[in-house]
Amino acid sequence: MRQLAYTHIDKIMKLDGITKHLIVIENPHEFYNVVNTLNTQTSSSCEGFVLTENDTMKEIQLSKESDILIDYFNMEFNSKKIQNLINSKAIQLINNSELRVDFAESAKQITKFIDSVISRLEIRTISEKEIELIDILKLGNLKILEWYSTPLEMIVNYINIITKLKRIDILFLVNVKQILTEEEMLQLYKHCSYIKLNLVLIESKVPVRKLEDEEVIHIDDDLCEVDY
């Protein structure tokens, strides 16, 4: 099991794949700071949240095993990040299968075609780059097919996609309770428990009640941790 800590929060969050950690931050500036820190940490190295192995206390880089969803109105299923992950997954697949032979043949044919073009040009030119896997994949312009009719379906589809493309241990969701009903939240919790994905919710408003499997950390407007 792993645990997650934050410099401004006393409580340690145990990541068991079942408990859904809900951090309520009523102070607007602190809410912004926490979300901004997480947004940076999930894509690069910086201080803030600390993810460690529970038994050895070995620190794990958060950017390698987490993701964050902030803007549910402009979800990018084909962002540059997703495109890079798709290409990396495809390269791994090709290198570990008989498709490697097909690629070699394709690269040979493309090189032959380029040489034919060069030979017919009336300008002295050369091709200085060998055809690589990534070149062919970029020509293919692989895209994720988006399909959803509700916010819940959108989030679940994103989760299913990102967990297949990258090793994800934690997903941070910002103000997700503002767009999902309690019933939808429970459905989301059930799905994430099934795939053993740890959820950490960052909310700016105190929810009406605590849902099943939720553990709440409540930080009031004076930046004090209070009982929920």
C-alpha positions in Angstrom: 0.0 0.0 0.0 1.0 3.6 -0.6 0.3 6.8 1.2 -0.1 10.4 0.2 0.9 13.5 2.2 0.8 17.2 1.7 2.9 19.8 3.4 -0.1 21.9 4.6 -2.3 18.9 5.7 -1.6 17.0 8.9 -3.5 13.8 8.0 -1.8 11.1 5.9 -4.0 9.6 3.2 -3.7 5.8 2.9 -4.2 4.6 -0.7 -5.9 1.2 -0.4 -7.8 1.3 -3.7 -11.1 1.4 -1.8 -11.1 4.6 0.3 -12.0 7.8 -1.6 -10.2 10.7 -0.2 -12.1 14.0 -0.2 -10.1 17.2 0.5 -12.5 20.1 1.1 -10.7 23.5 1.0 -13.0 26.5 1.7 -10.3 29.1 1.5 -10.3 30.2 -2.2 -6.5 31.1 -2.3 -5.5 27.8 -0.7 -7.8 25.9 -3.0 -6.1 27.5 -6.0 -2.7 26.8 -4.6 -3.4 23.2 -4.0 -4.9 22.6 -7.4 -2.1 24.6 -9.1 0.5 22.5 -7.2 -1.2 19.2 -8.2 -1.6 20.4 -11.8 2.2 21.0 -11.9 3.2 17.8 -10.0 1.2 15.5 -12.3 3.2 16.6 -15.3 6.6 17.5 -13.8 8.7 17.4 -10.6 8.0 19.9 -7.9 7.4 20.0 -4.2 4.0 19.7 -2.6 2.2 16.3 -2.4 4.5 13.4 -1.5 3.7 9.8 -2.6 5.5 7.1 -0.8 5.5 3.3 -0.3 4.0 2.5 3.0 6.5 -0.1 4.1 9.8 1.3 2.8 8.8 5.0 2.7 10.5 5.2 -0.7 9.3 8.3 -2.5 7.6 7.9 -5.9 7.5 10.7 -8.4 3.8 11.8 -8.6 4.0 12.7 -12.3 4.8 9.1 -13.3 1.8 7.5 -11.6 -1.0 10.1 -11.4 -3.3 12.3 -13.5 -5.6 15.2 -12.8 -8.9 16.3 -14.2 -9.8 20.0 -13.7 -11.9 21.3 -16.7 -14.8 19.0 -17.5 -16.1 21.4 -20.1 -13.1 21.2 -22.3 -11.9 17.6 -22.0 -9.2 16.8 -24.5 -9.2 13.1 -25.4 -6.7 13.9 -28.1 -4.4 16.3 -26.3 -0.7 16.3 -27.0 -0.2 14.2 -23.8 -2.6 11.6 -25.0 -1.1 11.5 -28.5 2.4 10.9 -27.0 1.0 8.1 -24.8 -0.7 6.5 -27.8 2.4 6.6 -29.9 4.6 5.2 -27.1 2.1 2.4 -26.6 2.0 1.6 -30.3 5.8 1.6 -30.6 6.0 -0.8 -27.7 3.4 -3.0 -29.3 5.2 -3.0 -32.7 8.7 -3.7 -31.2 7.3 -6.7 -29.3 5.4 -8.4 -32.1 5.7 -9.5 -35.7 4.6 -6.0 -36.7 8.3 -5.1 -36.4 8.9 -7.0 -39.7 6.0 -5.1 -41.4 7.5 -1.8 -40.2 10.9 -2.7 -41.6 9.3 -3.4 -45.0 7.2 -0.2 -44.9 10.3 1.9 -44.0 12.2 0.3 -46.9 9.4 1.1 -49.4 9.1 4.7 -48.1 12.9 5.2 -48.4 12.8 3.8 -51.9 10.0 6.2 -52.8 11.9 9.2 -51.4 15.0 8.1 -53.4 12.9 8.0 -56.5 11.7 11.5 -55.9 15.2 12.8 -55.3 16.5 11.2 -58.5 13.9 13.1 -60.5 14.4 16.5 -58.9 16.5 19.0 -60.9 18.2 20.1 -57.7 20.9 18.3 -55.8 19.2 16.9 -52.6 19.7 14.1 -50.1 17.6 12.6 -47.4 19.5 12.7 -44.1 16.9 11.0 -41.9 16.2 7.3 -41.5 12.5 6.4 -41.4 11.6 5.7 -37.7 8.5 4.1 -36.1 7.3 7.5 -34.8 7.4 9.0 -38.3 5.0 6.4 -39.7 2.7 6.7 -36.6 2.6 10.5 -36.9 1.5 10.0 -40.6 -1.2 7.7 -39.3 -2.4 10.5 -37.0 -4.0 8.1 -34.5 -6.9 9.6 -32.6 -9.1 8.5 -29.7 -12.8 8.0 -30.7 -14.9 10.0 -28.2 -18.2 8.6 -27.1 -20.3 9.8 -24.1 -23.6 11.4 -23.5 -23.3 12.4 -19.8 -20.5 13.8 -17.6 -20.1 10.5 -15.8 -19.6 8.6 -19.1 -17.1 11.2 -20.2 -15.0 10.8 -17.0 -15.3 7.0 -17.0 -14.2 6.9 -20.6 -11.2 9.1 -19.9 -10.3 6.9 -17.0 -10.5 3.7 -19.1 -8.3 5.3 -21.8 -5.6 6.8 -19.5 -5.3 3.6 -17.4 -4.7 1.6 -20.6 -2.1 4.0 -21.9 -0.2 4.8 -18.7 0.4 3.2 -15.3 -1.9 5.3 -13.1 -2.2 4.8 -9.3 -4.0 8.0 -8.4 -6.5 10.2 -10.2 -7.1 13.7 -8.8 -10.6 15.1 -9.5 -11.2 18.8 -8.9 -14.8 19.9 -8.0 -16.2 16.8 -9.6 -19.1 16.9 -7.1 -20.3 20.1 -8.8 -21.2 18.2 -12.0 -22.1 14.7 -10.8 -25.1 13.6 -8.6 -24.6 11.5 -5.5 -25.8 8.4 -7.4 -23.3 9.1 -10.2 -20.5 9.6 -7.7 -21.2 6.2 -6.2 -21.1 4.7 -9.7 -17.8 6.4 -10.3 -16.4 5.1 -7.0 -17.6 1.5 -7.8 -15.8 1.6 -11.2 -12.5 3.0 -9.7 -12.6 0.4 -6.9 -13.1 -2.4 -9.5 -10.0 -1.3 -11.5 -8.1 -0.5 -8.2 -7.6 3.2 -9.0 -7.2 5.5 -6.0 -9.3 8.7 -6.2 -8.5 12.0 -4.4 -11.1 14.7 -4.8 -10.3 18.3 -4.2 -13.5 20.3 -3.5 -14.1 24.0 -2.8 -17.5 23.4 -1.2 -18.6 21.3 1.8 -20.8 18.4 0.5 -24.2 17.8 2.0 -23.1 14.5 3.4 -20.3 12.0 3.3 -20.8 9.1 0.9 -19.8 5.5 1.4 -16.0 4.8 1.4 -15.2 8.6 1.6 -12.7 9.9 4.1 -12.9 13.7 4.4 -10.2 16.2 5.2 -11.9 19.5 5.8 -9.9 22.8 5.7 -11.9 25.8 6.6 -11.5 29.4 5.5 -9.0 30.0 8.3 -6.9 27.1 7.0 -7.7 25.0 10.0 -8.4 21.2 9.7 -11.8 20.7 11.3 -14.0 17.7 11.9 -16.5 16.9 9.2 
